Every structure is written in C-alpha cells, then in structure tokens.
Amino acid sequence: MTGTVLQTTVSKTNRQWVLAAHPEGKATADTWRMIESPMPEPGPGQILVRTLWLSVDPYMRGRIAAAGNYTRGVAPGELMQGGGVGEVIVSNHPGWAPGDLVESMTFGWQEYAVLSPDLPGAARANRVNPDIAPPEAALSWLGMPGLTAYVGMIEIARPKPGDTVLVSAASGAVGQMVGQIAKLQGARAVAIAGSDDKLAWCRELGFDAGINYRTAGDVKAAIAEACPGGVNVFFDNTGGPIHDAALANLATHARVVICGRIAVVDQAPEQDIGLRASARLVVTRSMIQGLVVFDWWHLRDEAMARIAAWHRDGRLRFRHDVLDGFERMPEAFLRMMAGDNFGKQVVRVS
C-alpha cells in the first residue's frame, strides 16, 4: 500500500454485504449476502479506512427497492450503501493522517472502505473529534439524523413558543432530536411511539405527553386528547394510519414535515391509500413539505456546531441501540424496520 500507513494488523480481505435481490414486500435476512473481496487500495487523494461503526437508517429501504427513488438505489450484487465511522489506516491525502477518525455516508456495509475526502456534499469525509462525543454520535445526534431534525424544525417547521409539536417514531434517531429541539424553541412536544418504555424515555427527554399507538385504540382520538388545541407542527417519521390521524387534528396554519414512511415503505405505492386530507388542509390553511436531508447538506457545519453547543450545555440527551459484530448488519436493519430497536440503531464492527 502507498501513502502514510498506520502500523497495525490489516486483513488481506474485505468482508462486504451485497444486495442479493430486491425485496418484494418486507426485507428478510436473505435480502443480502456476505462476500469476501480483495483489500481495496486508495488512489491519489484518497484514504483507506478500517470501519468501526456502521449505521442502519430507514432511508435505506428505499435504496434497495426495485422502483426509482430520489437517488440511485442498490442493484443486486452491489455493495449495500450506508454511513459509517472508521479509523484511517492509509492516507494519500495531505489533510488526513493514519489514526484520524472519519465519518462519511459512503462507507457501505464493509469492513474497509476507500474514501475521497474532497468529494462535495453528503459524499465528503468528515473529521470525528472523540473529545466532543463518542465516535458513534457522528452517526446519530451529531450526524445525519441530527441534521435531519435540525433542518426539519429550524428551517421548515419553525415552531413558535406555545406551539404543539407532534412527533411520530419519537424515540427513534430523528424523533429524539425533534422533540428536544421543539422544547428548546419553547414549544410543547407530544410523542408517538410503540411501547410504554419508549414513551418513558421520551418523557425523560422533556416531551410533555405521549401516545402508545399500539395500545391507544383510536389514535385520532388519542391525539385530540393529547393536543386539545390542535397540532401546530407534525413531524412525520412513519406515514400510514398515524399520518392520517395526525392530519385530522391539525390546527390552523399547521406545518407538516414528512420525513419518513417506515410504516408503509414495504407496501406497493397503490396500497398506500389513506385519508384524503385536502378538505382539512384547506380549512386549516396548513402546509406540507417533504424532507430529504441531502438537499440541506450545505447547512451541516452550522447545524453540527449548534447541536454540539446544546449538548455541551447539557440540553440534549440521546440513546443508541448497539449490536456487536459485522455479521449482524442484516439483523440490525430488520430490527430497525420492525421497530424493535430502542434508540438509534448502530452496529459496532470493531
């Protein structure tokens, strides 16, 4: 290998998870298969990184669908895409040295990755400072999920003091941040989650009320009870029946941020049929906007600085759900999709 090299034991092969086939309906463990490839070598201006942590996120379900999405997906036989944190072991880039910690959305599900630090936007490599937070935080509150929550609340929803902010999947990677940012803006935060334990955690984070959608029965009525003045901001991470119930409870001039559709993403588009909300939207003069965080990557540095300051001041808390072992990547993904994770799902590779 060329460049500056970290003196450590390096495998001669690189284990990778590749897509076996586009899933029809729910993904299964057989959706991916593990292969061994030759150890990659960095070219000029590139770095070779040993993976330490990998992330699984709901957006990945769209990437493995046969249908088109907002960006190119993964074809059968290709490396599964995803973000990670790792340690530089070979550097052909003047700005990076062996031993540096790095985060990027372009790791993929593999034990070693070649990164090009100078690529623009979400493809770039970001330096990880372990003195600020544990490295895995770069995959959660101090990374893409944190940016998603920041943009959705600060740039799109813009909650005002006294507003009621309703958050679905409130204990998840984005939801945890949304509720806490709502409270920082002086708003009232209401959580929707799938267990009493998750709602108890949301209350620890400062949420004012919570709804267990699995036991509530009539979710529309439960939202009306928890939000007696209506919903001023709805941050939707799930879609499906929760989405319909929330839209039926919108206040005048409400703002709806559609971030995720994890409840219906396994369904064909023609099966995702719910409430026709146009009448309610006219009456309330509400606005709905979809959020794809990659459109906002230019705000990443600003958002991370502000989030880090909130954390330093003791105003943010966060929970991770950690699985150990590279071989557990499919398990981690399926666990997240089923809602069995408690907090942001990550895998500790090494």
Secondary structure, DSSP 4 states (H G I P E B T S, - for coil): --SEE--S---SEEEEEEE-S--SSS--GGGEEEEEEEPP---TT-EEEEEEEEE--THHHHHTSSS--SS--PPTTSBPP--EEEEEEEE-STT--TT-EEEETT--SBSEEEE-TT--GGGS-EE--TTTS-GGGGGTTTSHHHHHHHIIIIIII---TT-EEEEESTTSHHHHHHHHHHHHTT-EEEEEESSHHHHHHHHHHT-SEEEETTT-SSHHHHHHHH-TT-EEEEEESS-HHHHHHHHTTEEEEEEEEE---TTTTTS-GGG------HHHHHHHT-EEEE--GGGGGGGHHHHHHHHHHHHHTT-----EEEEE-GGGHHHHHHHHHTT--SSEEEEE--
